Amino acid sequence: MADAADKIFINGEVHTLERPDRTAEAVAISDGEIIRVGSTYDVKFLADTETEQIQLDGRTLLPGFIDAHTHMTTTGQYLVHTDLSVANSLTEAVRLLADHAAESGDDWVLGYGYDESTWDDNRYLTRGDLETVATDRPVAAFREDMHVASINQVALDALRDEMPAADIQTENAKPTGVVFETAVEPVHRATEPDREQTRKLLTTAVNRANALGVTGVHDMVRQSHAPRVYRDLDIEGELSVRVRLNYWTDHFDSIVDTGLRTNHGNEMVQTGAIKSYSDGSLGGQTAKLYNSYADGDGTGQWVVEPEELREFVERAEQLGLQFSIHAIGGVAINRVLDVFADCTSSGDSRHRIEHVELATDDAIERLADLDVVASVQPNFLKYAVEDGLYDSRLGDRRVESNRFNDLVEAGVELAFGSDGMPMEPLLGVHWAVNSPADSQRLGVTKAVRAYTLGAAYAGFDDHRLGTVSVGKHADFVVLESSPWDNPDTVRDIEVSMTVVDGEVVYRR
C-alpha cells in the first residue's frame, strides 16, 4: 500500500500542462513531491487522519508560474519607493514623486516605472520637471524599461563626469536631465541599495511574486547584494520562491574564480546564465533596427558590440556556461544569432536571446535550427495596440513585433517572463491570448505553458518543474477561475493560492 500523502488538493480543475495537456481533478503530494494526479476518488485513497485535505471547489490548479526574465530588486523598488507605473500623466508622476519626497528622509528621491507613451504629453520627465520635486537632494525617475532615466540638477551635477556625452540628451546645448543606456549606469551605482536594504527589497518582491502565483524567477543580477541575500534567506528557511541567478558579464571573472557553473546550487538558489546586452530599447529609440524609427531618424545603437559578444560567448562555451543576450531590434537579433552559430558547439547549452521583439522570418528559422531559447515578455504586447508605444516608434511594423505564434510554429522553445514591467503572469498570458495580430497570438494552453514548462526549460528545470506530474516538485498556483473559460479576461482572474515545495506560501 502506498504511503499516505501530506496534502491532497481535491475537486478542482487541474491542468498538468504536459504535452498534450492532461486534465484531472486532484493532486496528492508528499515531502514536497507530487505522488499522484487523477480523480478525487483515486487521490483520496492516499489520505489518512494526518493528511491535510485542501478543497479546491472547482478552482483551477496549474504548475506555478516561472518568470524567466525579471529584476527582483527593481520590483522591490517599485513597492518601497515611488511606483510611477500607476501615473496616467506627467503631472501625476511629478506629484507622486513630490509626495514621496515629503514623506521620505532618504538621500535620494527615487521613482520607478514611468511610461510616457501613455501620457497626453508623450515626453520623458526632464530636469525641469524634477526640480519641482526637490532642489536640495538628488531625484531620479527610471523609465519602465530601465534604459532611460530622468534626473534633477543635483543628480546631474554629481554624476555628469561619469556619463558619456553621447548618452546625455541635450536641448540648445544644455542637458535636459534625460540620460540613456551607458549614462544610466552611474545613476544605478549611486542608488544601489546596501545589503540590509537589498534584503528588505527582495523580501517585499518575493511576497509580491507569491501573491501573483510566481513560484520561480530568473533574476538578472548586476553589481548587487542580491545573490548573497537570496542565499541568506534560503539558509534561514525564509525563501519562498526558487531563484535562478543570471549574472551580468561584469561578474564573469568572479564566476570563473569561484568555480561556479550553470545549474550549480541547491533546490532553491542556482547559478543560471551569463547575461549581456547587444542593443538598447524601443522606448529609448536605441534598439538596432533595419529601418529608421517612425518618430526619429536613427536606427538604434549597440550597447555591446558584436565582436565583444563573440568573445564572451566563446569564453562561456569553454567553461560550460549558459549565455543570455538582450536583443530587441532585427539587426541585433540576427547579429546575436551569428555569434551563437559561430561559437556554439553541439550539446544542450540552451543559450538564450532575451526579448526577441522584432525577429525576421530568417531569424525565427535560425532560432529553431540553433536551439536558442526565445525568452520573451508577453506583457510588451500592450505596446503593440493602435496608438501604443510601438505605433509611435515603428508605425505599421508594430504588428511584426513579438511574433510568439510564429516562433512556436517554427519549433522555437518559448519562455515567458515579465522584465518586471510589471511582474504579473496573468497579465502576460492575457496579452498573448488577446494580442492584436495572428502572428503574435497564442491559445491559452500555449501561453500558460510558456510561463510554466517553457520557462522551466530555459532554466534546465523541466525535469523537476513546469508541469503537474508525478515525481516533480509540488509548485502550484490555484486560480479563482479558469483562463480556458475566460480567455477575454485572463488579466482579471484572481490568484487563490500559491504552493512552493508543498507549502502554501500565499492564500487569498
C-alpha positions, 0 to 999 in steps of 0.5 A: 500500500502506498504511503499516505500523502501530506496534502491532497488538493481535491475537486478542482480543475487541474491542468498538468500542462504536459504535452498534450495537456492532461486534465484531472481533478486532484493532486496528492503530494508528499515531502514536497513531491507530487505522488499522484494526479487523477480523480478525487476518488483515486487521490483520496485513497492516499489520505489518512487522519494526518493528511491535510485535505485542501478543497479546491471547489472547482478552482483551477490548479496549474504548475506555478508560474516561472518568470524567466526574465525579471529584476527582483530588486527593481520590483522591490523598488517599485513597492518601497519607493515611488511606483510611477507605473500607476501615473496616467500623466506627467503631472501625476508622476511629478506629484507622486514623486513630490509626495514621496519626497515629503514623506521620505528622509532618504538621500535620494528621491527615487521613482520607478516605472514611468511610461510616457507613451501613455501620457497626453504629453508623450515626453520623458520627465526632464530636469525641469520637471524634477526640480519641482520635486526637490532642489536640495537632494538628488531625484531620479525617475527610471523609465519602465524599461530601465534604459532611460532615466530622468534626473534633477540638477543635483543628480546631474551635477554629481554624476555628469563626469561619469556619463558619456556625452553621447548618452546625455540628451541635450536641448540648445546645448544644455542637458535636459536631465534625460540620460540613456543606456551607458549614462544610466549606469552611474545613476544605478551605482549611486542608488544601489541599495546596501545589503540590509536594504537589498534584503528588505527589497527582495523580501517585499518582491518575493511576497509580491511574486507569491501573491501573483502565483510566481513560484520561480524567477530568473533574476538578472543580477548586476553589481548587487547584494542580491545573490548573497541575500537570496542565499541568506534567506534560503539558509534561514528557511525564509525563501519562498520562491526558487531563484535562478541567478543570471549574472551580468558579464561584469561578474564573469571573472568572479564566476570563473574564480569561484568555480561556479557553473550553470545549474550549480546550487541547491533546490532553491538558489542556482547559478543560471546564465551569463547575461549581456546586452547587444542593443538598447530599447524601443522606448529609448529609440536605441534598439538596432533596427533595419529601418529608421524609427517612425518618430526619429531618424536613427536606427538604434545603437549597440550597447555591446558590440558584436565582436565583444559578444563573440568573445564572451560567448566563446569564453562561456562555451569553454567553461560550460556556461549558459549565455543570455543576450538582450536583443530587441531590434532585427539587426541585433537579433540576427547579429546575436544569432551569428555569434551563437552559430559561430561559437556554439558547439553541439550539446544542450547549452540552451543559450538564450536571446532575451526579448526577441521583439522584432525577429525576421522570418530568417531569424525565427528559422535560425532560432529553431535550427540553433536551439536558442531559447526565445525568452520573451515578455508577453506583457510588451504586447500592450505596446503593440495596440493602435496608438501604443508605444510601438505605433509611435516608434515603428508605425505599421511594423508594430504588428511584426513585433513579438511574433510568439505564434510564429516562433512556436510554429517554427519549433522555437522553445518559448519562455515567458517572463515579465522584465518586471514591467510589471511582474504579473503572469496573468497579465502576460498570458492575457496579452498573448491570448488577446494580442492584436495580430495572428502572428503574435497570438497564442491559445491559452494552453500555449501561453500558460505553458510558456510561463510554466514548462517553457520557462522551466526549460530555459532554466534546465528545470523541466525535469523537476518543474513546469508541469503537474506530474508525478515525481516533480516538485509540488509548485502550484498556483490555484486560480479563482477561475479558469483562463480556458473559460475566460480567455477575454479576461485572463488579466482579471482572474484572481490568484487563490493560492500559491504552493512552493515545495508543498507549502502554501506560501500565499492564500487569498 
